[in-house]
Amino acid sequence: MLVKTKAIVISSLRYQEKSLIVKCFTQSDGLKSYFVQSAYSGKKSNQKIAYFQPLTILEIEANHKNKGTLEHFKEIKLAAAFQTINTDIVKSTIVMFLSEMLHHSIQEEEKNENLFTFLETALLWLDTHEETSNFHLILLLEITKFLGFYPDNSETDFKHFEMIDGIFSPFQGTSCLNEHETHLFKKLINLKFDSDQKVFAGIERQILLKILLDYYSIHLDGFKKPKSLDVLKEVFS
C-alpha cells in the first residue's frame, strides 16, 4: 500500500557499508522500520543522511507491505527544517537523549495520532525557544499520558508519591518518593513548556530525571536507560 504521511525519526542504524535501517514513528501507522539502500553513497539526493538525524520530522511516501518486514521509502522530504536543534549543543543533546527514550518506550506498532501531534508540536516549540532547560523533563512526564501511566494527581496534598501505583500517598512505603522528591515531582506536574524555566536548580533536575527514569523502568517492560544519559548530565551540570 502506498502511504503518504508525516514521520518522526526515532533511530537509524548503519547496515553494512552504505545502507541504513531507520525506525520512524509515523502519523498514519505508528512505528515503522525502513530500509534505506545506499544511504551513504550520495547517489540518491532524496535520501541524505541529514534526513535521518534523531527526531527529524519528515514527510514521506512509502510502500507499506505490513508484513512485519522492513518497508521502503519512495519519496522523502523535510516536513519542518529545524533552525536551532541541530546547531545548539544543549538542544541537540536533549534530542539525542529523547530519541533514545522514545526508542525504548514506544513499543506498540499501531497508530497513535495524538502522541504524534504532541511530539511534533513539542519539537517545533523546542526549536523556536531559548529557555529549554526543563523541556526533557516536561516531555517525559507528558508522554506517560499516551503510554498509560501518567500520575493520578487527584490527591496531591499527600506528602509522598507511590511509584508503582502512580498515586500520591500520606504514608512513605518502600516504593514511595521522600517528601523532598515528591515536592519536586508536584512542581514538575504543574509545569508547562512556557513556564519559568528557572524553577529548578541543576541538582533538582538531576533528581527529577532519576525519578522519571525509575518511573519508566517500573512501568515499561524491558525499558533500558539511554546510553546518552551521561552526555545529558554533562551538558546540564
Buried (B, 14 or more C-beta within 10 A) or exposed (E): EEBEBBBBBBBBEEBEEBBBBBBBBBBBBBBBBBBBBEBBEEEEEEBBEEBBBBBBBBBBEBEBEEEEEBBEBEEBEEBBEBEBBBEBEBBBBBBBBBBBBBBBBBEEEEBBEEBBEBBBEBBBBBBEBEEBBBBBBBBBBBBBEBBEBBBEBEEBEBBBBBBEBBBBBEEBEEBBBEEEBBEBBBBBBEBEBEEEBEBBEEEBBBBBBEBBBBBBBBBBEEBEBBEBBEBBBEBBE
